[in-house]
Every structure is written in C-alpha cells, then in structure tokens.
Amino acid sequence: MPAETYGVISLLPALFAIVLTLVSRQVLLSLFTGIWIGATILVGWNPVGGVAHSLQLVIDNVTASFNSKLLLFTFLSGAMLGMIFLSGGMNALAQRIIARIKTRKQAELGTGVLGMLIFVDSYASTMITGSVMRPITDKFDISREKLAYILDSTTSPVVSVAVVSTWVGFEVGLIKEQFTALGIDQSAFVVFLQSIPFRFYSLLAVVLVFILIGMGWNFGPMKRAERRAKEEGKVLGDDADPLIETREEDIVTPDHVDSRWWYFAAPIVALVFVTGFGLLYSGGWPTKAPVEALKGAATADSILWGVFSACALLLAILVGHARVELEAISDSIFEGFKMVMFPVAVLSLAWTIGSVSEALGVGPYVVSVAEGVITPELLPAIVFLAAAIISFSIGTSWGTMGIMFPVAVPLAFNLGAPLPGAIGAILTGSLFGDHCSPISDTTVLSSMFAGADHVDHVNTQIPYAVLAGTIATGLFLASGYGVGAIPLLAAGVVVLFGVAYYLSEHADTTVPTAFGTSSDD
C-alpha cells in the first residue's frame, strides 16, 4: 500500500510510543509497542505478521551503514569513558575546574559555553561536555535534568548553524540539490549563510539557555527539579532511572596511579582533531576547498575515527605512562560497554520507529495537509510547523530535512517566497520537533551523557522548547509579510526574556507534566 494513502493513521505509531513512554516511563517497551503497531498496519493489520515485520525492521535499522557506525561510536565512547574513569583524568580535570568555579551559575555557564565551543559535531559536543561537566554540576547540586537541557540546547542548535561542522555539508548539499533541479543560479553556500538569521528557533533556544542561567530563572517541571537538587541535594529524582550512570565503585583508579588532568584532555583533543580532519579528508581535502570538502564529508566515519583515536591514545597513556595492567584496562572497557547498553537499545528502537513512520508516509501526509492552506505570506510559518511535526514524529532532524526540502523549496520558488526564509524554516523547524521528541537520537544522547532519566529530561525540556518554538512561529509569520530577520530576532529575544520572566516569577507554581500536574511546593 503506498505510504501516501495511510493519512492520519501514519501518525499513530509514533504518537502512541511517545505518549506511552511519558506515561509508563518504560522506554523500550513503549518504543517496541509503537513499532509493532506500525508494522501491523504495514502488513495489512495482521498482528502476528506485525511481530515478525517489527523484528526485521529493527535488524534493518541496526545494520544500516550510518546507524551501525553510530552504534559502534557509542560503544567506543563507553570504552573511552571506562578508561578515563580508570585513569582518574576526569576527576583530576574536574578538580582543577572546580577550583575556579565558585557558584552554581558559573557551573551552568561553563556547561553552556563548552557546549557551544565544541561546534564540530553535535554527538561529540554532547559526549565531551556532558562527561566533563557532570561531576562539576553534581558538586553544585544542579539537577541532571538541567544539565541535559543545557547540553541539548547548546550543541545541536549551534552545530546546525556553524559554518564548519558535520551538519553544514549535509544542509548545503540539500540546498544545492534543489537549486540544481529547479535551475536556480545561486550559490547554495551563500543561501545557507543567508538562512542563518532565519533560524529563529535554533537561535532563540540558545539565547534562552543563557537568559535562564544569567537570571537564575526556571519554570515548569524544571523548576521543581532544580528546587529538589538545590534544597535536598538530589541531582536525580527518587524514582529516576538514569539512561547512563557512572559507577565509580566499579571502576577504581589504582593506588599507584598519579592521575593527571591531561589523561582526560589529551584523548578529547585527539577526538576533536581527528574528527575535524576526517570530515575534511573524507570530503576530498586538500584537492577541494574546505567548504566544498565538508559537503561530501563522511560524518559517521569521521566521528568513528575520532573516538577510536581517542581510545587508542588512552590505551597508550594507561600502559605507557600510568603503568596500569592490561587486565584492569580490559575490565574498565567492559564496564564502559555496560554503561551504554541501554542507550544503544533505545537508539536502535528510536531509529526503527522513525523508519516505520516514514514507511507509513508521515512526511507526505503532513505536507499534503499544509499545502492546502499555504500562501506566500504563510509559507515560512507553515513550513516551520510542518517540519516540527514530522521531526517530532520520526525523531530525526536530518530525516525531516530530507523529506521537506524536495517539497518546500520548489513550493517557495513557485510561489515567489524568499528562499532563505523558507530554507531557514525547514532547518530550524526540524530541530524544534527533534528537541521535543523522546525518540530523537540527540535527545537520547543528551540524557545519556548527562546521566539523566530520559523521561525527566523530555518533560523538563519541552516547556522551554515550546516557548522558543511558539515565539519562532510568530516571527516566521511576520517574516512572511516582509519584516526583516534581524529586527524580528531582536524582538523575539525581548519577548523571550519577558515571557521567561513571567513564567519563572509569576506563573502558578503548579506545573504540568506528562503525568498530570505537580506542585513546586
């Protein structure tokens, strides 16, 4: 059955999985149930056939080239963390940083700034920033929910607009593909740059992080989480089930090891350097210019080379400098693998339910509904919302971009709407839905490296994402009527500040969650 004919039913698997995840807090069971529902629909409503098809879909997604490389990256990240814990390097570096950080605000600010500085790749940024800052934010009784939020909102939003990153080649490539098909004689990279001021959600999401940190504000479920952490010293809730939890009692630094801060810093530098070099080299540099090389870069290969290089350097440090026995190193690697087993399972099922939603035609359905009400003035806002809905449903911003570009760019071109605004709406709308979705890989990784309960991270982040997304929708509406992006951004920041102030200082202390309502008192 063609995917376009499923209509509103195409939304059912993802929505069921998301709601069940938030209500039951059983992530794996909820995701597989959603997959089974979608597979059952795909095989003609045969529930038994749906089970068999579900298992095959999981296998297909796990063995897909990019996904399998990301899973290997995750396992190697676990191995790297295990060896770092064994070396004591993270604690040594954390102690040096803690000596300079005196307040909770400085710890939060340091997390946000570090997340922005590592703009080469969102996965690497999340892993490095979370690993470095988690012991520091724990010391200052900052909730794991707040740490996960800062990670999620200062990594992907920044990487998506950075001119040197794993995202830029993919985004520019999508633009160029449509320009070639439509015969548009413009530079794809120049239009990419022109779209940056229109990335209203991405830019407002980052600004909101620093508004909240600078003013000491929190609202919604995050306010309750921060009050718990600050007043009770509990960085995790009593019923929290962290997606990954470091267990130092399982990985003990040998007594003879004189831990150095560079035991941690050196492999991280190697990871960033090799990843960056890999992006350029795999894209054809030095025979191609850096920007051209990034367009054809092998993202998954590059981050895999980077984390493997970090592991190899750590092994050399442990054996050659710290004089740690191979048996202890092997044990630490095994413990690192154990840390990431659950995230690997979540990622595998999240990808699968995303592919089920795509097979059912979520993208074409949402686009067909949106096309019925599009005018040149409304196009940016409708494209933004359509991208957000699709991204929320399939849990991937890149997949959403791939769905939206062949539809929205030709539509904008034929309607005479400005292309930078339409392209900006696609790219930032994809990120908005991704930030709200519990089946998003970046959301999962933020929970993972923050050591946070995944459901709690989603619950506490959604109000912040929705605030920035709502204001962004208004800005896209205004942009469709000819208002410039820069004045709109300035107005958006003012509105963002005002609404954040009201919600944190004057809104009702009873806050909604996925489980009903709860009081901050």
C-alpha positions in Angstrom: 0.0 0.0 0.0 1.5 3.4 -1.0 2.6 5.4 2.0 0.5 8.4 0.9 -2.8 6.5 1.4 -2.4 6.0 5.2 -3.3 9.5 6.1 -3.7 10.4 9.7 -3.1 6.8 10.7 0.6 7.3 9.8 0.9 9.4 13.0 -0.4 6.6 15.2 2.7 4.5 15.9 5.0 7.5 16.9 2.3 9.2 18.9 1.4 6.0 20.8 5.0 5.3 21.6 5.6 8.8 22.8 2.6 9.0 25.0 3.2 5.5 26.4 6.8 6.4 27.1 5.8 9.5 29.0 3.0 7.8 31.0 4.7 4.5 31.8 8.3 5.6 31.8 9.1 2.2 30.2 11.1 3.5 27.2 12.0 0.2 25.4 8.6 -1.4 25.8 6.8 1.7 24.6 9.0 2.1 21.6 8.6 -1.5 20.6 4.9 -1.3 21.0 4.8 1.7 18.6 7.0 -0.3 16.2 4.6 -3.3 16.4 1.6 -1.1 15.7 3.2 0.5 12.7 4.4 -2.9 11.4 1.0 -4.4 11.9 -0.5 -1.7 9.7 2.2 -2.1 7.1 1.5 -5.9 6.7 -2.3 -5.4 6.4 -3.4 -5.3 10.0 -2.0 -8.8 10.8 -0.8 -8.6 14.4 1.3 -11.8 14.1 2.8 -10.7 10.9 3.4 -7.4 12.6 5.7 -9.1 15.2 7.9 -10.7 12.5 8.0 -7.5 10.5 8.9 -5.5 13.6 11.9 -7.7 14.3 13.0 -7.4 10.7 12.7 -3.6 10.8 14.9 -3.5 13.9 17.5 -5.6 12.2 17.4 -3.4 9.1 17.9 -0.2 11.0 20.6 -1.5 13.3 22.6 -2.8 10.3 22.1 0.3 8.2 25.5 1.7 7.5 25.2 5.1 9.2 23.3 3.6 12.2 25.8 0.8 12.7 28.6 3.2 12.7 26.9 5.4 15.3 26.3 2.4 17.5 29.9 1.5 17.2 30.7 5.1 18.1 28.5 4.8 21.2 30.2 1.5 22.3 33.7 3.1 21.8 32.5 6.1 23.7 31.6 3.8 26.6 35.1 2.2 26.3 36.7 5.6 26.3 34.8 6.7 29.4 35.6 3.5 31.2 39.3 4.0 30.6 39.0 7.7 31.5 37.5 6.7 34.9 40.3 4.2 35.4 42.9 6.8 34.7 41.3 9.3 37.1 41.9 12.0 34.4 38.3 13.3 34.5 38.4 13.8 38.3 41.8 15.5 38.1 40.5 17.9 35.4 37.2 18.4 37.3 39.2 19.4 40.5 41.1 22.0 38.5 37.9 23.4 37.1 36.1 23.3 40.4 38.9 25.3 42.0 37.9 28.1 39.6 34.2 27.7 39.6 32.7 29.1 42.8 28.9 29.1 42.1 26.1 27.2 40.6 25.7 29.9 38.0 29.3 29.6 36.9 28.9 25.8 36.6 25.9 26.2 34.4 27.5 28.9 32.3 30.6 26.8 31.9 28.5 23.9 30.6 26.7 26.2 28.1 29.9 27.8 26.8 31.7 24.5 26.4 28.8 23.0 24.6 28.9 25.9 22.1 32.7 25.8 21.7 32.8 22.2 20.5 30.8 23.0 17.4 32.4 20.5 15.0 29.8 17.7 15.8 26.7 17.6 18.0 27.4 14.0 19.1 31.0 14.8 20.1 29.9 18.0 21.8 27.3 16.2 23.9 29.6 13.5 24.9 32.6 15.7 25.8 30.6 18.5 27.5 28.4 16.0 29.5 31.4 13.9 30.6 33.5 17.0 31.7 30.7 18.9 33.4 28.6 16.2 35.1 30.8 15.8 38.2 31.1 19.6 38.4 27.3 20.3 38.2 26.8 17.5 40.6 29.1 19.2 43.1 27.0 22.4 42.9 23.7 20.4 43.2 22.5 21.2 39.7 19.8 18.7 38.6 20.7 16.2 35.9 17.6 17.5 34.1 19.1 20.9 33.9 22.4 19.6 32.7 20.7 17.5 30.0 18.7 20.6 28.9 21.8 22.7 28.6 23.6 20.0 26.6 20.6 19.5 24.3 20.1 23.3 23.6 23.8 24.3 23.2 25.0 21.5 21.0 22.7 20.8 18.0 21.4 24.4 17.7 24.9 25.7 17.5 26.3 22.9 15.3 23.4 23.4 12.9 24.3 27.0 12.1 28.1 26.6 12.4 29.9 27.1 9.0 32.4 24.3 9.9 30.6 21.2 11.3 29.2 17.8 10.4 25.9 19.4 9.6 26.9 22.1 7.1 27.8 19.7 4.3 24.5 17.9 4.6 22.5 21.1 4.8 24.3 22.8 1.9 24.1 19.6 -0.1 20.3 19.6 0.2 20.1 23.2 -0.9 22.3 22.6 -3.9 20.3 19.5 -4.9 17.1 21.6 -5.1 18.8 24.5 -6.8 20.1 22.2 -9.5 16.7 20.6 -10.0 14.9 24.0 -10.2 17.6 25.6 -12.4 18.3 28.3 -9.7 21.6 30.0 -10.4 22.7 30.9 -6.8 25.4 29.7 -4.5 24.0 27.0 -2.2 26.5 28.0 0.5 25.7 31.7 0.2 22.0 31.0 0.6 22.9 28.7 3.6 24.6 31.8 5.2 21.6 34.0 4.3 19.3 31.5 6.1 21.1 31.7 9.4 19.2 34.8 10.6 16.0 33.0 9.9 16.9 30.0 12.1 14.6 31.6 14.7 14.1 28.6 16.9 17.8 27.5 16.9 19.0 31.0 17.9 16.2 31.6 20.5 16.8 28.2 22.0 20.5 29.1 22.7 19.6 32.6 23.9 17.0 31.1 26.3 19.7 28.9 27.9 21.8 31.9 28.8 18.8 34.0 29.9 17.8 31.3 32.4 21.3 30.9 33.6 22.1 34.6 33.9 18.8 35.5 35.7 18.6 32.3 37.7 15.2 31.5 36.4 13.4 28.2 36.0 9.8 27.3 35.2 7.6 24.3 34.6 8.8 20.9 35.7 12.5 22.1 35.6 11.7 24.5 38.5 10.7 21.6 40.6 13.7 19.6 39.6 16.1 22.4 40.4 14.4 23.1 43.8 14.8 19.4 44.6 18.5 19.5 43.7 19.2 22.7 45.5 17.3 22.2 48.7 17.6 18.4 49.1 20.9 17.8 47.3 19.3 15.3 45.0 20.5 15.7 41.4 18.2 12.9 40.4 14.6 12.3 41.5 13.8 9.4 43.8 12.2 7.4 41.0 14.7 8.4 38.3 16.3 5.7 36.1 19.3 7.4 34.5 19.9 6.5 30.9 23.6 6.1 31.8 25.0 6.2 35.3 28.7 6.3 36.1 29.5 3.9 38.8 32.9 4.8 40.2 32.9 1.9 42.6 33.0 -0.4 39.6 36.0 1.4 38.0 38.6 2.3 40.6 41.8 4.1 39.8 44.8 2.0 41.0 46.5 3.4 44.1 49.9 3.8 42.3 48.4 6.0 39.5 49.2 9.7 39.9 46.2 11.0 37.9 46.9 13.9 35.6 44.3 16.3 34.1 45.8 15.6 30.6 44.8 12.0 30.9 41.4 13.2 30.0 42.3 16.3 27.9 44.7 14.6 25.5 42.2 12.0 24.2 39.4 14.6 23.9 41.7 16.8 21.8 42.6 13.8 19.7 38.9 13.1 19.2 38.1 16.6 18.1 41.2 16.9 15.9 40.8 13.6 14.2 37.0 14.1 13.7 37.7 17.5 12.1 40.5 16.2 9.9 38.3 13.2 8.9 35.5 15.5 7.8 37.8 17.4 5.5 39.8 14.4 4.3 36.7 12.2 3.6 35.2 15.1 1.6 38.2 15.4 -0.7 40.5 17.9 1.0 43.2 19.1 0.2 42.2 18.9 -3.5 38.9 20.6 -2.7 38.4 23.8 -0.7 37.3 23.2 3.0 33.7 24.2 2.4 33.4 22.0 -0.7 35.0 19.1 1.2 32.5 19.4 4.0 29.7 19.0 1.5 30.8 15.4 0.8 32.2 14.6 4.2 31.6 11.1 5.7 30.2 12.2 9.0 29.7 8.8 10.6 33.2 7.6 9.5 34.8 10.8 10.9 33.3 10.6 14.4 34.2 6.9 14.4 37.8 7.6 13.5 37.9 10.3 16.2 36.6 8.2 19.0 38.8 5.3 18.0 41.8 7.6 18.0 40.9 8.8 21.5 40.6 5.2 22.7 44.0 4.3 21.2 45.7 7.3 22.8 44.1 6.5 26.2 45.3 2.9 26.0 48.8 4.2 25.3 48.6 6.6 28.2 47.4 3.9 30.6 50.0 1.4 29.6 52.9 3.6 28.9 52.6 6.5 31.4 50.2 5.4 34.2 51.6 1.8 34.2 48.2 0.2 34.5 47.9 -3.5 33.9 46.1 -4.8 30.8 43.6 -6.8 32.9 42.4 -3.6 34.7 42.1 -1.8 31.3 40.1 -4.7 29.9 37.8 -4.6 32.9 37.3 -0.8 32.5 36.4 -1.2 28.8 33.9 -3.9 29.7 32.3 -1.6 32.3 32.2 1.1 29.8 30.3 -1.1 27.4 27.8 -1.9 30.1 27.2 1.8 30.6 26.0 2.3 27.1 24.0 -0.9 26.6 20.6 0.7 27.4 21.2 3.8 25.3 22.2 1.6 22.4 18.9 -0.3 22.8 16.9 3.0 22.9 18.7 4.4 19.8 18.1 1.2 17.9 14.3 1.2 18.6 14.1 5.0 18.1 15.5 4.7 14.6 13.2 1.8 13.9 10.0 3.7 14.9 11.2 6.6 12.8 11.6 4.3 9.8 8.1 2.9 10.4 6.6 6.4 10.5 8.4 7.2 7.2 7.1 4.0 5.6 3.6 5.0 6.7 4.1 8.3 5.0 4.1 10.8 7.9 6.0 13.3 5.8 3.8 13.3 2.7 0.7 13.4 4.9 1.8 16.4 6.9 3.0 18.2 3.8 -0.3 17.5 1.9 -2.3 19.0 4.8 0.0 22.0 4.9 -0.1 22.6 1.2 -3.9 23.1 1.3 -3.5 26.4 3.3 -0.2 27.8 2.0 0.1 31.3 0.7 3.4 33.1 0.1 2.9 35.0 3.4 2.1 31.9 5.4 4.7 29.7 3.9 7.5 30.2 6.3 5.4 29.6 9.4 3.6 26.6 7.9 6.9 25.0 6.7 8.3 25.5 10.2 5.4 23.8 11.9 5.2 21.0 9.3 8.9 20.3 9.8 8.4 20.3 13.6 5.6 17.8 13.4 7.5 15.5 11.1 10.6 15.7 13.2 8.7 15.1 16.4 7.1 12.0 14.8 10.2 10.4 13.3 12.8 11.6 15.8 15.4 12.8 13.4 16.1 16.3 12.2 18.2 15.1 9.2 15.5 12.8 8.1 13.0 15.6 8.3 15.2 17.9 6.2 15.4 15.2 3.6 11.6 14.9 3.5 10.9 18.7 3.5 13.4 20.0 1.0 12.0 18.4 -2.2 8.6 19.8 -1.3 9.1 23.1 0.4 11.9 24.6 -1.7 10.1 24.1 -5.1 6.9 25.4 -3.4 8.6 28.5 -2.2 10.2 29.1 -5.6 7.0 28.7 -7.5 5.1 31.0 -5.0 7.8 33.6 -5.2 8.6 33.4 -1.5 12.1 34.3 -0.3 14.2 31.2 -0.4 16.5 32.0 2.7 13.4 32.3 4.9 11.8 29.0 3.6 15.1 27.1 4.0 15.7 28.5 7.4 12.2 27.4 8.4 12.9 23.8 7.3 16.3 23.6 9.1 15.2 25.1 12.4 11.7 23.5 12.3 13.4 20.1 12.0 15.4 20.9 15.1 12.4 22.1 17.1 10.5 18.9 16.7 13.7 16.9 17.4 14.1 18.8 20.7 10.6 17.8 21.8 10.7 14.2 20.8 11.7 11.4 23.2 12.6 9.2 20.3 15.2 11.7 18.9 18.8 10.4 18.9 20.2 13.8 20.1 17.6 13.8 23.0 18.7 10.3 23.9 22.4 11.2 23.8 21.8 14.3 26.0 20.1 12.1 28.6 22.9 9.6 28.3 25.9 11.8 28.8 24.1 13.9 31.4 23.3 10.7 33.4 19.7 11.8 33.5 16.4 10.0 33.5 15.3 10.2 29.8 11.6 10.8 30.5 12.5 13.5 33.1 14.7 15.2 30.5 12.0 15.3 28.0 9.4 16.5 30.5 11.6 19.4 31.7 12.9 20.4 28.3 9.6 20.5 26.4 8.2 23.8 28.1 11.5 25.6 27.2 11.4 24.2 23.6 7.8 25.1 23.2 8.3 28.7 24.4 11.1 29.3 21.9 9.2 27.4 19.2 6.0 29.5 19.8 7.9 32.7 19.5 9.7 31.4 16.4 6.3 30.7 14.8 5.2 34.3 15.4 8.5 35.5 13.9 8.0 33.3 10.8 4.5 34.7 10.4 5.9 38.2 10.5 8.7 37.4 8.1 6.2 36.2 5.5 4.8 39.7 5.4 8.2 41.2 4.7 9.7 42.1 8.1 13.5 41.6 8.2 15.1 38.8 10.1 17.4 40.8 12.3 14.6 43.1 13.7 12.5 40.1 14.2 15.2 38.3 16.1 15.7 41.3 18.3 12.0 41.5 19.0 12.0 37.7 19.7 14.7 38.0 22.3 12.8 40.7 24.1 9.6 38.7 24.1 11.5 35.6 25.1 13.0 37.5 28.1 9.6 38.8 29.1 7.7 35.5 28.9 10.5 33.7 30.7 10.4 36.2 33.5 6.7 35.9 33.9 6.7 32.1 33.8 9.5 31.8 36.3 8.4 34.6 38.7 4.7 34.9 38.4 3.2 31.8 36.9 1.3 29.3 39.0 3.6 27.1 40.9 1.6 24.0 39.9 3.3 22.8 36.8 2.0 20.4 34.1 4.0 17.2 33.4 3.4 14.2 31.2 1.8 12.5 34.3 -0.7 15.3 35.1 0.2 18.1 37.4 2.5 18.6 40.3 3.4 21.4 42.6 6.7 23.0 43.1 5.9 23.5 46.8 
